[in-house]
Amino acid sequence: MEISEHKHIISVLVTNKPGVLARVSGLFSRRGFNIESLAVGTTNDPAYSRISLVVHGDDRVIEQVTKQLNKLIDVIKVSDITHSETVLRELVLVKISAKPEQRTEILTVSNTFRGKVIDIGDSSMIVEITGHDEKIDAFIRLMKKYGIIEIVRTGKVVLVRGAATT
Amino acid sequence: MEISEHKHIISVLVTNKPGVLARVSGLFSRRGFNIESLAVGTTNDPAYSRISLVVHGDDRVIEQVTKQLNKLIDVIKVSDITHSETVLRELVLVKISAKPEQRTEILTVSNTFRGKVIDIGDSSMIVEITGHDEKIDAFIRLMKKYGIIEIVRTGKVVLVRGAATT
């Protein structure tokens, strides 16, 4: 049997209750899927949250998992938007080791990437940057020469282009 | 007994394995805590992920939960950084109903909030905006007059100011 593994982008609309997230992520982990990225946030209606997932795995198995997700109490809607035209974004905070004389250099690179410097310490800077993987990875690569102290990422969120809802 | 309920910001460093997220979020939900915000992303070392949590609850109970978190396999470090000097950011994508003649108006407001227009459709626009709750809420409030089609949020990520690590 041919196995066809791909990256899947799945958007799950759930009621905003304790335990829902653990049940949704548990469904993937019980089948040995490692979730590459997960983000949860409230929607325009505070009664609902949206979980955005990026999972790498066999197409047929992921189809089964999304069917099981649909059966969970508190899951309102599951959309596999892997093949839709989407915008996908992630927010990353990067804390960089920075001597005072390096600040201008780091600021210039950050501006080029449309990043924002949000903290300057005696020997460090924090830059906020958003985008897709390639852009963020390129920025982090450039910052390595100064020394990266810490990185924190939000996980990816995604919307379908145009007026349609997910 | 006096109950003292506050918002807590908790940062959990974990090994990047299936099931860890479900176990961490399950610990909170089993005690009836609703997680207000949760974000998971890889760190500079891809073997580890960081889970950033915002939870509202009784101080003593949250202290117990963080102690239990520390005992979980695959949890490397738990930091309650509620009282540290931090930068806290969230990324939000807002899809707005927009007629062509409204685009300039929406673009102007977005620029003021340092948002980025990342999609323009025949009757819609998507704006990417980052910041803390008050800024994001103010932007969403202003966009309501055009009609909000959809909102997706990453959950909040946080770093301690200065050179120290979390």
Interface residues (C-beta under 8 A of the other chain):
Chain A: S11 N16 K17 P18 G19 V20 L21 A22 R23 S25 G26 F28 S29 R30 G32 F33 N34 I35 S37 L38 A39 V40 G41 T42 T43 N44 R50 S52 V87 R89 E90 L91 V92 L93 K95 S97 R114 K116 I118 D119 G121 D122 S123 S124 I126 E128 T130 I140 I148 I149 E150 I151 V152 R153 T154 G155 V157 V158 L159 R161 G162 A163 T165 T166
Chain B: S11 N16 K17 P18 G19 V20 L21 A22 R23 S25 G26 F28 S29 R30 G32 F33 N34 I35 S37 L38 A39 V40 G41 T42 T43 N44 R50 S52 V87 R89 E90 L91 V92 L93 K95 S97 R114 K116 I118 D119 G121 D122 S123 S124 I126 E128 T130 I140 I148 I149 E150 I151 V152 R153 T154 G155 V157 V158 L159 R161 G162 A163 T165 T166
